[in-house]
Amino acid sequence: MKWWLLAVMLGIYYLVPWIRWDRGPEMPNQAVLLDLGNRRFFFFMIEIWPHEFYFVAGLLIMAGIGLFLFTSALGRVWCGYACPQTVWTDLFIQVERWIEGDRNARLRLHRQNWNAEKIRKYGLKWAVWFLIGMATGGAWVFYFADAPTLFVDLFTGQAHPIAYMTVLILTLTTFLFGGFFREQVCIYACPWPRIQAAMMDEDTITIDYRDWRGEPRGKLKKGQLDPNQGDCIDCMACVNVCPMGIDIRDGQQMECITCGLCIDACDEVMDRIGKPRGLVAYMALSDEIAEREGKPPKSIWKHVFRPRTILYTTIWSVIGIGLIVLLFIRSDLDMSVAPVRNPTHIVLADGTVRNVYDIRLRNMYHEPRDFALSITENPDLALSIEGEPANLVTVGPDEQALLRVYLTAPPNTPSNRADSSPVRIWATISGSNERVYSDTIFNGRNQ
């Protein structure tokens, strides 16, 4: 299962930037794109603008709650199966196994003096690691620009220096973290091992050792099992395969990443000596206590669906449904109005009062739109757009326009004499009834 998940997740990471998505002639055709230059995020048919950052915040909150949910139900399963540090470490170890051989062969190679064989194998291994790191850094920058274009620019020397620097940094960090630091990152750099205990309880399914069945442990004597000993023959297979270097027989520990390698190793030994599997297995602490007393363990569903996990699932679902609703009810037009505060108003020579506003129009359609600005609430006010005598402005597809707008109140009108008056500014698409508004204040002579 770990290898299937590794292949799927690495496939997603490396291949997604190359997926195309037709958005029209003037729009990027990359399915997933973080367009920092234009400050937009494209995800297939969804487009997120900077003022809609609450979608990104909501997804981050859902990711955090999802991590709480999986940890409370299945322990540190994220760390053992899906964490990028684990995924790339497993990939690097597999490359090491292909080139140097099994664990014993790798240990012999590590201990021997430098010679032609050691230089050849180590050199080939490090070269493959470096290529994987380079592919990792390259795939990352492809999410921020058109992948085919950037790929050519990188190899022709025409890419931006930031792209080369990013690829270099990610290449080196992947090479070092996946090849040399490995699980030490999980122990010393990752904060999650210190936090995970708050998410777990006696019903959390994690890896445990059935000491009531395995103890007292002892070695096989002339291939015969001692009836006074437990099932554990102290072969140390579970310790040898543990990437964290811990002994699961000592109980659950902070360093355990729930990868399950000790389960596979122990089951293999149990098969060879004719004992039932499951001496080391996924189980909950409450099940271990029940088994000691001769009672059957709970079903897995009673462990997974309990008040804590149901609460996390409910919160996660409410946020997700809320984001989906907001995504479908959002308008493809947006307008923000910011009064110019210095000064708050200007009195002209004939007594007319003028207020100045900065208006930002966003056209989230894939075609250009003509907008006409108008006002309500105050019929004695006149509106004009700087540089646009017809009060009509064109905003390009998926673009925004910043306008300087003037509102004027003639002498002896209520808006002119009042301290302040509410104003509603409308932006209407020419030739349609679709429009958007924003409320603001007009400051009069007595302000």
C-alpha positions, 0 to 999 in steps of 0.5 A: 500500500505504501508503494501504491500511495508513493506512486500516486502522490509522486505522479500527481506532483510531477504530472499535474503542471502539464495538464492543460485546460482551455479557458479561452484565447487570452487566458492561461491554459494550464490546469493548475497555475499559481499566477503570482504576476497577475495575482491569481490562482487557477485550479481547473475551472476555478479561479481565485483572486487576491480578494478571495483569499478566504478560499485559500485560508479555508482550505488550509484550515480544512487541511489542519482539521483533516490532520487532526481527524486522521491522527485521532482515528489512525495515529501518525498515519500521515507521517508514515504514508503521505508526508513529503519527507517520508515519500521522498525518503522511501523513494531514495531508499528504494534507489539505494536498494536497487544500486547497492543491494539489500540491507546487509549488502549496504552495510558491508559496502558502508564498512569497507574501504573506498575502492572502485566498487564503492566509488562506482555505486556511491557515485551512481546513487548520488547522481540518481538522487541529484536528478530526483532532487532536480526533477522535484525542484523543477516540478515545483516551479512549473506550478508558477508559470506555463510548464512547457514554456518554462521547461524550454527556458530553463534549458536554454538559459532564458528563465528568470534567475529566481527560477534557477535559484528555486530549483537549486535550493529545492534540489539540494534540500531534497538531496540532503533531506531524502538521502542523508537526514531522512527520519532525523527530520521527523524526530528533530525538525518536525513539530508534529510528534510533540503535538500528536499526543493531544489528538490521540486517546485509548481508542486511536488505532496505532501500531502496538506489540501484544506483550501478553502474547509475546512475553516472556520472549526468548531465542529459538533453541535448536529450532524448537519453541520453548512452551514456557516462552511467548511467541516473540523469539527476540529476532530483532527483525522489527527493530532492524527494519524500523526507520526510526531505530526504535523498539516497538516492543517498548510501547508507543513512542514519540518517534514512531511514524506508523509506517508498519514496516515492523508489522511486515517483518514480524508477520514474516517471522511468525509465518516461518516459525508457525505462529499466528500473525499479529504479534505486532499489529495495528490496534488500539490500547483499549483492544489490547486491554480487552484481549488481556482479559479474554474479551473480543476487540471492538470493530474498527468502525467503533474506533474510527467513529467516536465523538472526537472523530465525529466532531472533527468530521463535522467541522471539516464538512461544514467548512468544506460545504461553506466554501463550495456554497461561496464558490457558487454564489460569488459574482463574476464582478467585483467593485471596491470604493476607497475615498481619498482622505487627504483632503476629505473634500474640496470646495471649488470657487463656485461653492461646489463640493467635490469628493475624490474616490479610488474605485477598483473594478474587477472583471472575472469574465473571460471576455472584456466588459464595458462598465457604466458607473452611476449613483443612487441615494443622492440625486443632487450628486454628479459623477465623473471618471477621470479621463472618461467623459462618457463615464464608461470604462472597459475592463479586459478579460480577467483583469482589474481597473483602478479608476479615479472618480469624482462626485460633486454637489452643487451649491445649496443642495442637501449633500453640499450643506450636510456633514456627510451623506450616504452614497451607493455607487453602481457599476453596470455592464453595458447592454445587460442588467448585471451590476454590482454596487458599493456603499460609501460616504460623501463629505459635505461643506460642514465636514 
